[in-house]
Structure formats: structure tokens, C-alpha cells
Amino acid sequence: MDFCQSCGMPMESKELYGKNKDGSINTEYCIYCYPSGEFNKPNETFEEMIETCIPFMIKEGFTEGQAREHLTNELKNLKRWA
């Protein structure tokens, strides 16, 4: 399974992959981060991405603190933030 190299979301199906400018599938980034050949929020900082992702992690059962720690440790290894 691929993971978005911006937000870390698992891309479990083709529908979750982002799109390049020519409409082809981009397998590195999800549809939410990279919907049409560029980042949805091109100026988003690492810290802002963490804040964006925390509510989704809480829905998966993480506490806010656990989510923040997990995202801080994991996102820094992704292509967009490395």
C-alpha cells in the first residue's frame, strides 16, 4: 500500500491517488493534498500539516497528544517534508 508523501494517509484505492496536471494518476500524493498537479495548500508548513491531520487521527482513536507525537515523528520522513 502507498502512503501520501505529504500527509501520510494510506492510499488504499486508486480513487485516493492525487492527479497530475495532465489528469494522470500521481502515486506519491493523495487526492486531498495534490488534487490537480499541485499541492492544495502549497504554502502549508510542516506544523500546519500536523494541525490539519490531528482531527483525522483522533477519529481513528488517537488522543490529541498521541496524534501530535505520531505525526511529528512520521511526517518528517515523507518526501514533501524531508
NORMOBEL-V620998 format. One record per pair of residues at least 24 apart in sequence whose ideal C-beta (glycine too) atoms are under 7 Angstrom apart, sorted by the first residue. I is the first residue (numbers start at 0). J is the second residue. If there is no record, write none. Layout:
I:J ; I:J
//
This chain:
1:26 ; 3:28 ; 3:29 ; 3:32 ; 4:28 ; 4:77 ; 4:78 ; 4:79 ; 5:32 ; 5:33 ; 5:38 ; 5:77 ; 5:79 ; 6:31 ; 6:32 ; 6:48 ; 6:52 ; 7:73 ; 7:74 ; 7:77 ; 27:78 ; 45:74 ; 45:80 ; 48:74 ; 49:74
//
